[in-house]
Structures are given as C-alpha cells and as structure tokens.
C-alpha cells in the first residue's frame, strides 16, 4: 500500500470510529427532555387503558434519554376515532405512540369506520391476549358446568358492535356449536356489557383477561352469578391450554368443541373465519405503533425498549399486582410480517365475514 493510500485509509478509519460515539449520542439525545404521548383508542377505565397506563409507568426507563410519557384517551366509534387520528392527524416525529385495540380486525373486515391504511403504521409490537366467555348461572335450568350450555336456547348475548372481534367470535362459536341465541349489541364498552349482564339484560358476553381477572372473576364468578364456559387462546388451531388461563374452570374453545361436537369441519367457512379471528384477536389483541412516516431512529429505540421491558422484574410485579398477569408482547420481523399479512386476509374469508357482519346487524334486538 502506498504512503498516500495508507494515509487515506487511516483518515477514513479515524472518521468511522469518530462516528460511533456520535451515533450513540444521537440515540441518547433523541428523546432526552422530551414527552411522548401514548394514545389509547378507548376511554379510561377499560382493559386497553389499564394495560397502557401500566406500560407508561415502566417504559420510560428503557428508552434512551428517559422521556416522560403522558396518556391520552381517544375513544369512540368502536376505537376507530383514535386509530384514524393516529393515522391522519398525529405528528410523525416519534413523539406520539399508539396503544390500540382492534386495528387488525378492523382492517381485515374493512369496516367503514376505519379511514386509514393500517399497513402504513410503523409496527413496534403486538400484545397477545386471551378472551374469556362467561354466562349467567341462572340461564334456563341452571349452569353448573360449561357443558350445560349445550342444552340452553334463546338466551341473550351482548357485545359492542356487530363488526367487533369480540362480537364476531362470540356469535361464530355459538353458531358452530349449533346453539340458538338472541343478540344485543351497541354497548359502549366492557363495563357497560358487564353491567347489562348483572342486570339480566343479557346472559352471556366475552371479556379480555385483564377485566376478567379484575372484575368478572371476583364479582360474578366467585359469587356464583356467572360461570366461564370457554376461552380463546393464542394457539388458535390446536386448542392447547394457555398458562395465563390457570385457575379458570374452562377449556379453550377448540377443545370444548371437540369435547361436545367431535372433530370440526375445517373446510367450513365459518370455522376458517373463526381461526382467522382467533389469530387476530389472540396474537394482536392490541397493537403498538407510531403514525406513518415516523423516524427510523425512533422506531429502533422503541423496539429496543420493549425488548428490555419484557425482562423488567419491576414491570412484571406491577402487572401481577395491577391486572393479575403479565402481558405478552409479540415482537420481531416475523411478527411484523404476520401483522401485515393479517391486515389483508384471503378475499373469500373476507367476503364471508362481511356477509356475516350484515347478518349480525339484522339480528340485533330481535
């Protein structure tokens, strides 16, 4: 190597090394002294809000620069007001983060209230979830164990909107079991549906694990007012038990179905639709993302923060104390690919679900 070439190489090496602390400083300075808005697409007090506020207490210490996090509730239209705001209005400077429920389902069903392309959101993580289905114990001749539901008829079920994941899965599972029921929808949230069940206005509904553990289990199940009948798990097709359901005297729906009906007809459009809905609802019950066009540096910093959060023992203890279990965050390139694929499901299943939603709308209150 010539003297000139060696000198040039040495200069380039020095410049490259000098960039390393500069990049570290840039990462540390990006959020230093800043405030992040954590936007929740449901009102205060519900499971989405409870989980997000738990997150806001612990995430800042894992973000370089230790910014503060302020929670902002933006409910309405089945959660779509907050989603639309994040996609259309929110600044994309990395200072606004969404903690959202129902984004993937709304996109998969193409519900009219959704006015943004969810695939343009900068994906950070998904939040796995379990939904527990419960029924009043005084229905019909009485409900002492989950199998007793198979002799019930014309009981009232209740939900949020005919195109919500909760309502769709509840109806689909009852239809697959061949049960006759009546349907009310339009409750503003989980709390309102629970109160309707307590009043006897409806007899059956579904709730995510945080609310089930905090509200339904102590006030309705342990008092004998209601019993759990099955739950949806992240292992949607196998029906394998989930550790977060420990202590719940019910089976995953797929196992319950096989117990009372035998092997499912897996080519049935309703069964295939349920598997899709379970995959969406269980693996992406909530999603965490930036608005479209967020800086890559912010995305990288936030993803690293979640990698650290899942190992945070203080966070885990607080979660158990607050919501009785530790949320599971799904992360990484494979998870993001799955997220984006689920936004655009098989056209045949999508068309079937659109018709199924319309059938649900026609059933309400009848």
ABEGO torsion letter per residue (X at the ends): XBAAAAAAAAAAAAAAAAAAAAAAAAAAAAABGBBBBBBBABBBGBAAAAAAAAAAAAAAAABBGGBBBBBBBBBEGGGAAAAAAAAAABBAAGABBBBBBGAAAAAAAGBAABABBAAABBBABBBBBBBBBBBBAABEAEBABAAAAAABBGBBBBBABAABAAAAAAAAAAAAAGBBBBBBBGBABAAAAAAAAAAGABABBBBBAAAAAAAAAAAAAAAGABBBABBBBABAAAGBBBAAABGBBBBBAAAAAAAAAEBBBAABAAAAAAAAAAAAAAAAABBBBBBBGBBAAAAAAAAAAAAAAAABAAAAAAAAAAAGBBBBBBBEAAAAAAAAAAABBBAAAAAAAAAAAAAAAAABGX
